Each structure stands twice: as C-alpha cells, then as structure tokens.
Amino acid sequence: MVLTPSGGMWPLEFEKDAVMLGDAEEHAKEAAKVLSRYCDLIGIRAFPKFEDWEEDRRDLILNAFAEHADVPVINMETITHPCQELAMTMALQDHLGDLDGKKFLLTWSYHPRPLNTAVANSALVAAAKFGMDVTLLCPTEEYVLDERYLLIAEADAADNGRKVTITHDIDQAYHGADFVYAKSWGAIPYFGRWDEEKPIRDSYRHFIVDEAKMARTDAALVSHCLPMRRNVIMTDGVFDGPKCIAYDEAENRLHVQKAIMKTLASGS
C-alpha cells in the first residue's frame, strides 16, 4: 500500500501530548498501530520542511512511527538515506572489492536550489563504516554537514584505523581518490533563508565534477544518487564515461531493499 498525506490519508499529528485542535485528524501513534495490523513492514519517506534545521533534524515523522509501530520501520529517506547508500556501497564492492583503505571523496556540487542533506549524511557514514578514508569537499565551512553525522563517521573511521578529512581545496580533495561521489546540499546556517544563500552558492559553480578534476584522481570511479542535473552537478563526459557506476548504484536499490525486507520480515 502507498499512502501519502496529501491524497491517501488525512493529516497526522506527530508531537507528543498534542492537543489536536488543528488540521490533523489522527495522531501518528494510532496510524502506526493500525498500519501495523495491516502490514508486515512500514516504509517512511518524509522530506524536511527546509524551514528550521533544529526542527527538521528531530526527524519527527520517522521517529514517531519507529516508536509506535509494532512492525519494522524502514527509512526510505528523511534527513538520512540509508537505502541509497547501501546501494552505493554494494556498487563499490562489486567494482573495488574490499573497500578498506580506499579513498572516498564526497564532493558538494552546485545545484540551482538547496537540497536535502540526506544522501550526503548517509554516504559519509557508510563510507567510514566500511573502512574507507573519507574526504568531505565543500566550498566553505557553511556547507559542512551536521556535526551529528560527522561525529558518527569520525568514530567509525577511527575504529577502522582511518580518518575523515574536511577540506575546501579541490585539488587536494581529488588527488588520489578511488571514488568520487557527487551531491549537492543546502548550507545549514542558511536553512530556511534560501534567498540569502543563493548568491553564495551561485559563486561555486566550478565545483562541478568534470574531466579535469577526475584526472587528478587515481583513475577513480564516480557516481551520483540520481536524479542528476547534467552539466551542472557532473559533465556529460564524466557521467557517460566508463568509470561512472551510477546505473549500477540505481539498480542496487532494488537488491539492497529486497535484502532489508527479507531480513526484517524474517525476524533475523
């Protein structure tokens, strides 16, 4: 079953102890309990509102269902995107084998509007968890990801004898990389104030993943989670080249999510 708040169901309330005098007709607690009677698994896809990062980082919708559902809840993308980054990791293992010690470059890339940080948060954590040396490349300190995910990645990297490096130097970041992962995201200090961020991000269009930057790598693989704006985030020459594994990553969404559902449904 696919339910959407705008069409498949009525508005829900997610706050605890809410006095429901607004638009919400049902609390997430009841919705989670009833859906648990209908389904073996619940998947939640809930994007941030892009108004207040302190509010969005609470991940209210996902956490409400996780707390109240009586069946497993799968994060299909909120402020993190674990299913996508499992697909990325599977593609990397298929092409590189053991990932331990490989250099993973997560690079911010220009996009005409600010996007969710979910893919970047999860990519950072996944790469560190699998033993890669992780480099986060972004234009300025304002584009560094949420400290919560940086700390998780740094701890996982340290456990594997690796490290997480943050840099704003394009040449340094690309040098010797084994894998380049491109993604755009919004600057957290400007969350909800996109008109103020726009002139700043517009000055960093040169962060596009192109042939010249890829030439600085160690014949690196490259990918993007898709959908992707061609010749904005990545050039045609790079994306359509032999080192791009974006289609493998996309296909792997099918395989890793089957594995997730099989594992959870079997009670493993």
C-alpha positions as CSV (number, residue, x, y, z in Angstrom):
1,M,0.0,0.0,0.0
2,V,1.2,3.5,-0.8
3,L,-0.2,6.3,1.4
4,T,0.5,10.0,1.0
5,P,-0.6,12.7,3.4
6,S,-1.8,14.8,0.5
7,G,-4.0,12.2,-1.0
8,G,-4.0,8.8,0.6
9,M,-4.7,9.7,4.1
10,W,-5.7,12.6,6.3
11,P,-3.2,14.9,8.1
12,L,-1.4,13.4,11.0
13,E,-0.1,14.9,14.3
14,F,3.4,13.8,15.4
15,E,4.0,15.8,18.6
16,K,3.6,14.0,21.9
17,D,0.9,15.3,24.2
18,A,-0.6,17.4,21.4
19,V,-4.0,19.0,21.9
20,M,-5.3,18.3,18.4
21,L,-7.3,21.4,17.5
22,G,-5.5,22.0,14.2
23,D,-5.8,20.3,10.8
24,A,-4.6,16.9,12.0
25,E,-7.3,14.3,12.3
26,E,-5.2,11.4,13.7
27,H,-2.1,11.0,15.8
28,A,0.8,9.1,14.3
29,K,0.5,6.8,17.3
30,E,-2.8,5.5,16.1
31,A,-1.8,5.5,12.5
32,A,1.3,3.4,13.3
33,K,-0.7,0.9,15.4
34,V,-3.4,0.5,12.7
35,L,-0.9,0.1,9.8
36,S,0.9,-2.5,11.9
37,R,-2.2,-4.6,11.9
38,Y,-2.4,-4.3,8.1
39,C,1.3,-4.7,7.1
40,D,4.4,-6.6,7.9
41,L,6.7,-3.6,7.2
42,I,6.3,0.1,7.1
43,G,8.4,2.4,4.9
44,I,8.6,6.1,5.6
45,R,9.7,8.8,3.1
46,A,9.5,12.2,4.7
47,F,11.5,15.2,3.5
48,P,12.4,18.1,5.7
49,K,10.4,21.3,5.5
50,F,13.5,23.4,4.9
51,E,12.4,26.0,7.4
52,D,14.3,25.2,10.6
53,W,17.1,22.7,10.8
54,E,16.8,22.2,14.5
55,E,13.3,21.1,13.9
56,D,13.9,19.0,10.9
57,R,16.9,17.2,12.5
58,R,14.4,15.8,15.0
59,D,13.1,13.5,12.3
60,L,9.7,13.6,13.9
61,I,7.7,11.5,11.4
62,L,10.2,8.7,11.2
63,N,10.8,8.6,14.9
64,A,7.1,8.7,15.7
65,F,6.4,5.6,13.5
66,A,9.5,3.9,14.8
67,E,8.3,4.4,18.4
68,H,4.7,3.4,17.9
69,A,4.7,0.8,15.2
70,D,4.6,-2.9,16.1
71,V,6.4,-3.9,12.9
72,P,9.8,-2.9,11.5
73,V,10.0,0.6,10.0
74,I,12.3,1.3,7.1
75,N,13.8,4.8,6.4
76,M,13.1,5.4,2.7
77,E,14.6,8.9,3.1
78,T,14.2,11.6,5.7
79,I,17.3,13.5,6.8
80,T,19.3,10.4,6.1
81,H,19.0,7.9,3.2
82,P,20.4,4.6,4.3
83,C,18.8,2.5,1.5
84,Q,20.6,4.7,-1.2
85,E,23.9,4.4,0.5
86,L,23.7,0.6,0.9
87,A,23.1,0.6,-2.9
88,M,26.2,2.8,-3.3
89,T,28.3,0.5,-1.1
90,M,27.2,-2.6,-2.9
91,A,28.2,-1.0,-6.2
92,L,31.6,-0.1,-4.8
93,Q,32.1,-3.6,-3.5
94,D,31.2,-5.0,-6.9
95,H,33.8,-2.8,-8.6
96,L,36.6,-2.4,-6.0
97,G,36.2,-5.4,-3.8
98,D,37.4,-4.8,-0.3
99,L,36.8,-1.1,0.5
100,D,39.2,-0.9,3.4
101,G,41.7,1.9,2.9
102,K,40.2,3.2,-0.3
103,K,40.0,7.0,-0.6
104,F,36.3,8.1,-0.7
105,L,35.6,11.7,-1.9
106,L,32.2,13.1,-1.1
107,T,32.1,16.4,-3.0
108,W,29.5,19.1,-2.8
109,S,28.4,20.2,-6.3
110,Y,26.4,23.2,-7.5
111,H,22.6,23.0,-7.9
112,P,20.3,25.9,-8.6
113,R,18.4,25.3,-5.4
114,P,19.4,23.9,-1.9
115,L,18.7,20.2,-1.5
116,N,18.3,17.8,1.4
117,T,21.4,16.7,3.2
118,A,20.2,13.1,3.5
119,V,22.3,11.4,0.8
120,A,25.4,13.2,2.0
121,N,24.9,12.3,5.6
122,S,24.4,8.6,4.9
123,A,27.2,8.4,2.3
124,L,29.6,9.9,4.8
125,V,28.6,7.4,7.5
126,A,28.5,4.4,5.1
127,A,32.0,5.0,3.7
128,A,33.5,5.4,7.1
129,K,31.8,2.3,8.4
130,F,33.2,0.2,5.6
131,G,36.8,1.3,6.4
132,M,37.4,4.0,3.7
133,D,39.4,7.1,4.2
134,V,36.8,9.8,3.8
135,T,37.3,13.3,2.4
136,L,34.4,15.8,2.5
137,L,34.9,18.6,0.0
138,C,32.6,21.6,0.2
139,P,33.0,25.3,-0.7
140,T,33.2,26.8,2.8
141,E,32.7,25.9,6.4
142,E,29.0,26.9,6.0
143,Y,28.5,23.8,3.8
144,V,29.9,21.3,6.3
145,L,27.4,18.6,7.2
146,D,25.6,18.3,10.5
147,E,28.0,17.6,13.3
148,R,26.0,14.6,14.5
149,Y,26.8,12.6,11.3
150,L,30.3,13.9,11.2
151,L,30.9,12.5,14.7
152,I,29.4,9.2,13.8
153,A,31.6,9.0,10.7
154,E,34.7,10.0,12.6
155,A,34.1,7.4,15.2
156,D,33.6,4.6,12.7
157,A,36.6,5.7,10.7
158,A,38.8,5.7,13.9
159,D,37.5,2.2,14.7
160,N,38.8,1.1,11.3
161,G,42.1,3.0,11.6
162,R,41.0,5.6,9.1
163,K,40.0,9.2,9.2
164,V,37.5,11.8,8.0
165,T,39.1,14.9,6.4
166,I,37.2,18.1,5.7
167,T,38.6,20.4,3.0
168,H,37.7,23.3,0.8
169,D,40.7,22.6,-1.5
170,I,39.5,21.0,-4.8
171,D,43.0,19.8,-5.9
172,Q,43.8,18.3,-2.5
173,A,40.4,16.5,-2.3
174,Y,40.5,14.9,-5.7
175,H,44.2,13.9,-5.5
176,G,44.5,10.1,-5.3
177,A,40.8,9.4,-4.8
178,D,39.5,5.9,-5.6
179,F,35.9,7.0,-5.7
180,V,34.1,10.4,-6.2
181,Y,30.6,10.7,-5.0
182,A,28.9,14.0,-6.1
183,K,25.9,15.5,-4.3
184,S,24.5,19.0,-3.7
185,W,23.0,20.1,-0.4
186,G,22.0,23.3,1.3
187,A,24.1,25.2,3.8
188,I,22.8,24.5,7.3
189,P,23.4,28.1,8.6
190,Y,21.1,29.4,5.8
191,F,18.4,26.7,6.4
192,G,15.1,28.4,5.6
193,R,16.8,31.5,4.2
194,W,17.5,30.4,0.7
195,D,17.4,33.9,-0.8
196,E,20.4,34.7,1.3
197,E,22.2,31.5,0.4
198,K,21.6,31.8,-3.4
199,P,24.3,34.4,-4.2
200,I,26.8,32.4,-2.1
201,R,26.1,29.1,-3.9
202,D,26.0,30.7,-7.3
203,S,29.7,31.6,-6.9
204,Y,30.7,27.9,-6.6
205,R,29.5,26.5,-9.9
206,H,33.1,25.5,-10.5
207,F,32.6,22.6,-8.1
208,I,31.1,20.6,-10.9
209,V,32.6,17.2,-11.4
210,D,34.4,17.4,-14.7
211,E,37.1,15.7,-16.7
212,A,39.9,17.9,-15.3
213,K,39.1,17.2,-11.7
214,M,38.7,13.4,-12.4
215,A,42.2,13.5,-14.0
216,R,43.6,14.3,-10.5
217,T,42.3,11.0,-9.1
218,D,43.7,7.5,-9.1
219,A,41.5,6.5,-12.1
220,A,38.6,6.9,-9.7
221,L,35.1,5.5,-10.1
222,V,32.3,8.2,-9.9
223,S,28.6,8.1,-9.1
224,H,25.6,10.1,-8.1
225,C,22.4,9.0,-6.4
226,L,20.1,10.3,-9.2
227,P,18.2,12.2,-10.4
228,M,21.0,14.5,-11.5
229,R,21.2,17.7,-13.5
230,R,23.7,17.1,-16.3
231,N,26.4,19.6,-16.9
232,V,25.5,21.3,-13.6
233,I,26.5,18.6,-11.0
234,M,28.5,16.5,-13.4
235,T,29.6,16.8,-17.0
236,D,28.2,14.5,-19.7
237,G,31.8,13.3,-20.4
238,V,32.2,12.1,-16.8
239,F,28.7,10.7,-16.3
240,D,28.6,8.8,-19.6
241,G,32.2,7.6,-19.2
242,P,33.4,4.1,-18.3
243,K,34.2,5.0,-14.7
244,C,30.6,6.1,-13.8
245,I,28.7,3.4,-11.8
246,A,25.5,5.5,-11.2
247,Y,23.3,2.9,-13.1
248,D,24.8,0.1,-11.0
249,E,24.0,2.0,-7.9
250,A,20.5,2.7,-9.1
251,E,19.9,-1.0,-9.8
252,N,21.2,-1.9,-6.4
253,R,18.4,0.0,-4.7
254,L,16.2,-3.0,-5.8
255,H,18.6,-5.6,-4.4
256,V,19.5,-4.0,-1.1
257,Q,15.9,-3.2,-0.3
258,K,14.9,-6.8,-1.0
259,A,17.6,-7.8,1.4
260,I,16.4,-5.3,4.0
261,M,12.8,-6.5,3.7
262,K,13.8,-10.2,3.8
263,T,15.9,-9.7,6.9
264,L,13.3,-7.7,8.7
265,A,10.3,-9.8,7.7
266,S,12.1,-13.0,8.8
267,G,12.8,-11.6,12.2
268,S,16.5,-12.0,11.8
